[in-house]
């Protein structure tokens, strides 16, 4: 029997606080060392414009990495301009932010990530990453050592759909070969749990407790092992 667990990446397997905000600030720190722009003043302009902010839409026209980044650079450019950066500089800074965003050294794995993935693989499941993320996510996952235990890394930026859109779940299931048993594990109630459940999957919410009712929850990844084993007993 073919069995697959789809794993969210950011906030589930790995973390990087303020990924986009910190990257935009790093560019400023490099070029304008005396700037007074804060994380908060940058962040307020990053609350919209990313594909996952409107997951009901399709983004097939952005599936090529350069197209995806050109679209996001417009968001970065506006954030700089609204903080007083000259437009000609904002255009340059927005493009430079990419090198900081994709750098694997800025990401960290949770302490229980590799141990859990290893156990799950030995237990007979295929591990597949399914995440709303940037085009370079597969390379980042490789650099972090995840691909030793993960078969496929799917980033929404390379697919054209964002969780909880059911089309990305259908895409992932088909890519996995239509397995007989499927789970989704992630830290987002809306994107990972409700989205997966709507697509007919069992889903486990991890790390971020909620007051809303969920069938499966674990504060860490080790609890995922216990939940899945219990369901198979």
PyMOL commands that set and color helices and strands:
alter all, ss='L'
color gray80, all
select helices_A, chain A and resi 19-31+39-43+51-54+60-62+65-81+87-101+104-106+113-122+137-143+146-148+156-158+166-175+189-198+222-232
alter helices_A, ss='H'
color red, helices_A
select strands_A, chain A and resi 3-7+14-15+108-109+126-131+152-155+181-186+202-206+217-218
alter strands_A, ss='S'
color yellow, strands_A
deselect
rebuild
show_as cartoon
